Amino acid sequence: MSAAVAAVGLAFTVAAILVTVAIVGLFLKLLLKLLLLPLLLVKWLVMSVVMLVVGPILFVVGVVLAAVFGLVLAVPLLPFLAVAAIVWMIVRANRPAVA
């Protein structure tokens, strides 16, 4: 009987210690976040200014890369385009004029 009472008492003690540690941890986490919030706001401000400078540069680089990749993919198709133009000119020349 006394062993069961001791086990229950030990369980309540462990639970109380865990709850206390959790509450202290949450309090410290909240305190740390409150202390670091101004630094977070400064970081957001600096990043927004940096993106105002870097954003247009990245846009121009993206447009240039898109044009380059488009040309790289289109150049192998140029012979087919030349053949299609020749066939179109031949077919167009053979039609009688409509008066």
C-alpha positions as CSV (number, residue, x, y, z in Angstrom):
1,M,0.0,0.0,0.0
2,S,2.7,2.4,1.0
3,A,4.6,1.6,-2.3
4,A,1.5,2.6,-4.3
5,V,1.2,5.9,-2.4
6,A,4.9,6.5,-3.0
7,A,4.5,5.8,-6.7
8,V,1.5,8.1,-7.1
9,G,3.4,10.8,-5.1
10,L,6.4,10.4,-7.4
11,A,4.2,10.6,-10.5
12,F,2.6,13.8,-9.3
13,T,6.1,15.2,-8.5
14,V,7.4,14.4,-11.9
15,A,4.3,15.9,-13.5
16,A,4.6,19.1,-11.5
17,I,8.3,19.4,-12.5
18,L,7.4,18.9,-16.1
19,V,4.6,21.5,-16.0
20,T,6.9,23.9,-14.3
21,V,9.7,23.4,-16.8
22,A,7.2,23.8,-19.7
23,I,5.8,27.1,-18.2
24,V,9.3,28.5,-17.6
25,G,10.4,27.5,-21.1
26,L,7.3,29.2,-22.7
27,F,8.0,32.3,-20.6
28,L,11.7,32.4,-21.7
29,K,10.6,31.8,-25.4
30,L,8.2,34.7,-25.2
31,L,10.8,36.9,-23.6
32,L,13.4,36.0,-26.2
33,K,10.9,36.7,-29.0
34,L,10.0,40.1,-27.5
35,L,13.7,41.0,-27.3
36,L,14.5,39.9,-30.8
37,L,11.4,41.4,-32.5
38,P,13.1,44.8,-33.2
39,L,15.9,42.9,-34.9
40,L,13.4,41.0,-37.0
41,L,11.7,44.3,-38.1
42,V,15.1,45.7,-39.0
43,K,15.9,42.6,-41.0
44,W,12.6,43.0,-42.9
45,L,13.3,46.6,-43.6
46,V,16.8,45.9,-44.9
47,M,15.6,43.0,-47.1
48,S,12.9,45.2,-48.6
49,V,15.4,47.9,-49.5
50,V,17.8,45.2,-50.9
51,M,15.0,43.7,-53.0
52,L,14.1,47.2,-54.4
53,V,17.7,47.3,-55.8
54,V,18.2,43.7,-56.7
55,G,14.7,43.0,-58.0
56,P,14.9,44.9,-61.3
57,I,18.3,43.5,-62.0
58,L,17.0,39.9,-61.5
59,F,14.1,40.8,-63.8
60,V,16.4,41.9,-66.6
61,V,18.6,38.9,-66.1
62,G,15.5,36.6,-66.3
63,V,14.3,38.3,-69.5
64,V,17.7,37.9,-71.1
65,L,18.0,34.3,-70.1
66,A,14.5,33.6,-71.4
67,A,15.4,35.1,-74.8
68,V,18.7,33.1,-74.9
69,F,16.9,29.8,-74.1
70,G,14.2,30.7,-76.6
71,L,16.8,31.2,-79.3
72,V,18.7,28.1,-78.3
73,L,15.5,26.1,-78.7
74,A,14.5,27.8,-82.0
75,V,17.8,27.8,-83.9
76,P,17.6,24.0,-84.7
77,L,14.2,24.6,-86.2
78,L,15.4,27.3,-88.7
79,P,15.9,24.8,-91.6
80,F,12.3,23.7,-91.3
81,L,11.2,27.3,-91.4
82,A,13.3,27.9,-94.5
83,V,11.8,24.9,-96.2
84,A,8.3,26.0,-95.2
85,A,9.0,29.5,-96.7
86,I,10.2,28.0,-100.0
87,V,7.1,25.7,-100.2
88,W,4.8,28.6,-99.4
89,M,6.4,30.8,-102.1
90,I,6.1,28.0,-104.7
91,V,2.4,27.3,-103.8
92,R,1.6,31.0,-103.8
93,A,3.3,31.6,-107.2
94,N,1.3,28.7,-108.9
95,R,-2.2,30.1,-108.0
96,P,-3.9,32.0,-110.7
97,A,-4.7,35.6,-110.0
98,V,-8.3,36.3,-109.1
99,A,-9.7,39.3,-111.0
